[in-house]
Amino acid sequence: MIIAIYPGSFDPITNGHIDIATRAVKLFDKLIVGVYETPQKYLLFNSDERVALARQALAHLPNVEVQKYSGLTVNFAKRVGAQVMVRGLRASSDFEREFDLAMMNKKFAPDLELVCLMTAIEYQFLSSTILKEAAWLGGDIEDFVPQHVVDALKERVGSGMKLGFTEKNMYSKTDPIP
Ligand code: ADP
């Protein structure tokens, strides 16, 4: 039985992520989507919210689980018994970062294989970061995320949150725009 993990921040899950997960479930017996708790980025949703949004978005797929994790991704892979790590590749900038990460991960976990799936052309320029900015500026985001994520983004943006760090690395209501 081949188990794969698909790790990321998923803040929030987008149609680009869903496309990668949909294709990955066809390749492996089980796919575990790993929601990394503390990425070095501005976060709009806490880890439980990101897990809940991802679970709902992927509920129609068989053999998919969503779990949050902290610490090294390779340790998460070991813990859940995964032999494969799946990543999505957009433009060349993703490739360089993934290449560096892959070299480091290979050192830590030589038996864990990396499988990179190319983005679907329509999601080539879609990232959670750009999506959050678009939501902030009142852009039409319906083509990029499922309806429950549209609703969650509108609710969060409408609540008056501003871009900024708190000690939990979350957007806060009070911090200034950086
Ligand atoms: P981001 O914040 O850049 O969207 P994540 O950490 O949530 O990134 O991404 C998790 C994984 O999904 C990474 O391998 C990333 O390259 C991939 N990914 C993100 N967006 C897309 C997309 N639009 N198409 C394909 N893969 C994607």
Boltz pocket constraint, residues with backbone or C-beta under 6 A from the ligand:
constraints:
  - pocket:
      binder: B
      contacts: [[A, 7], [A, 8], [A, 9], [A, 10], [A, 11], [A, 12], [A, 14], [A, 15], [A, 16], [A, 17], [A, 20], [A, 86], [A, 87], [A, 88], [A, 89], [A, 90], [A, 94], [A, 117], [A, 118], [A, 119], [A, 120], [A, 123], [A, 124], [A, 125], [A, 126], [A, 127], [A, 128], [A, 129]]
      max_distance: 6.0
